[in-house]
């Protein structure tokens, strides 16, 4: 995929390490592509326990399996594992 062609179609958003990118159950309104850095995904249970599920590295679409579902929502919290840049389309 040639990301340079996609850059004019969206906007690049920067996140600092530890910053929440998306909260669990937020609606998915855009396609998000990790350009730089790493992201961690965390599931928060009903009793408040946090479980790290995955680490996302560039260049990867965030929550790709949920984007086109009938009610697209983030199944987990998405947190910047380090300073990161995301393309939002």
C-alpha positions as CSV (number, residue, x, y, z in Angstrom):
1,X,0.0,0.0,0.0
2,X,1.4,3.4,-1.0
3,X,0.5,5.5,2.1
4,X,1.7,8.7,0.4
5,X,-1.3,8.6,-1.8
6,X,-3.6,8.3,1.2
7,X,-2.2,11.2,3.2
8,X,-4.2,13.9,1.3
9,X,-7.4,11.9,2.0
10,X,-7.2,12.2,5.7
11,X,-5.4,13.8,8.6
12,X,-2.4,12.7,10.7
13,X,-3.0,12.7,14.5
14,X,-0.1,12.5,17.0
15,X,-0.4,10.8,20.3
16,X,2.0,10.8,23.3
17,X,3.0,7.7,25.1
18,X,0.3,6.6,27.5
19,X,-2.4,8.7,25.8
20,X,-5.8,7.0,25.0
21,X,-6.4,6.9,21.3
22,X,-9.9,5.3,21.5
23,X,-11.9,4.0,24.5
24,X,-13.5,0.6,24.6
25,X,-17.0,0.8,23.1
26,X,-16.3,4.1,21.2
27,X,-18.0,4.1,17.8
28,X,-15.7,3.5,14.8
29,X,-16.2,6.5,12.5
30,X,-13.0,6.5,10.5
31,X,-10.4,4.1,9.2
32,X,-7.3,4.5,11.4
33,X,-3.9,3.5,10.2
34,X,-0.9,3.4,12.5
35,X,2.0,5.2,10.7
36,X,4.6,5.5,13.5
37,X,5.1,4.2,17.0
38,X,3.2,1.4,18.7
39,X,-0.2,1.0,20.2
40,X,-1.4,-1.3,22.9
41,X,-5.0,-2.7,23.1
42,X,-6.5,-3.3,26.5
43,X,-9.7,-5.0,27.5
44,X,-11.4,-3.6,30.7
45,X,-13.7,-6.1,32.4
46,X,-16.9,-5.2,34.2
47,X,-15.1,-5.4,37.5
48,X,-12.4,-2.9,36.2
49,X,-9.5,-5.3,35.6
50,X,-7.4,-4.4,32.6
51,X,-5.9,-7.1,30.3
52,X,-3.4,-6.2,27.6
53,X,-4.6,-7.9,24.4
54,X,-2.3,-7.0,21.6
55,X,0.4,-4.6,20.4
56,X,-0.1,-2.9,17.1
57,X,2.9,-1.9,15.0
58,X,3.2,0.2,11.8
59,X,1.7,0.0,9.2
60,X,-1.5,-1.5,10.4
61,X,-5.2,-0.7,10.3
62,X,-6.7,-0.3,13.8
63,X,-9.7,-2.6,14.6
64,X,-9.9,-3.7,11.0
65,X,-12.2,-6.6,11.8
66,X,-14.8,-4.3,13.3
67,X,-14.9,-1.4,10.8
68,X,-17.6,-2.8,8.6
69,X,-19.7,-4.6,11.2
70,X,-23.4,-3.7,11.7
71,X,-22.6,-1.6,14.8
72,X,-18.9,-0.8,14.5
73,X,-17.4,-0.1,18.0
74,X,-13.9,-0.5,19.4
75,X,-13.8,-3.7,21.4
76,X,-10.9,-2.6,23.5
77,X,-9.1,0.5,24.7
78,X,-6.4,1.7,22.3
79,X,-3.4,3.3,24.1
80,X,-0.2,4.8,22.6
81,X,2.6,2.5,23.8
82,X,5.1,5.2,22.6
83,X,4.8,8.5,20.8
84,X,2.7,7.6,17.7
85,X,1.2,9.0,14.6
86,X,-2.1,7.8,13.1
87,X,-3.7,8.5,9.7
88,X,-7.5,9.1,10.1
89,X,-9.5,8.7,6.9
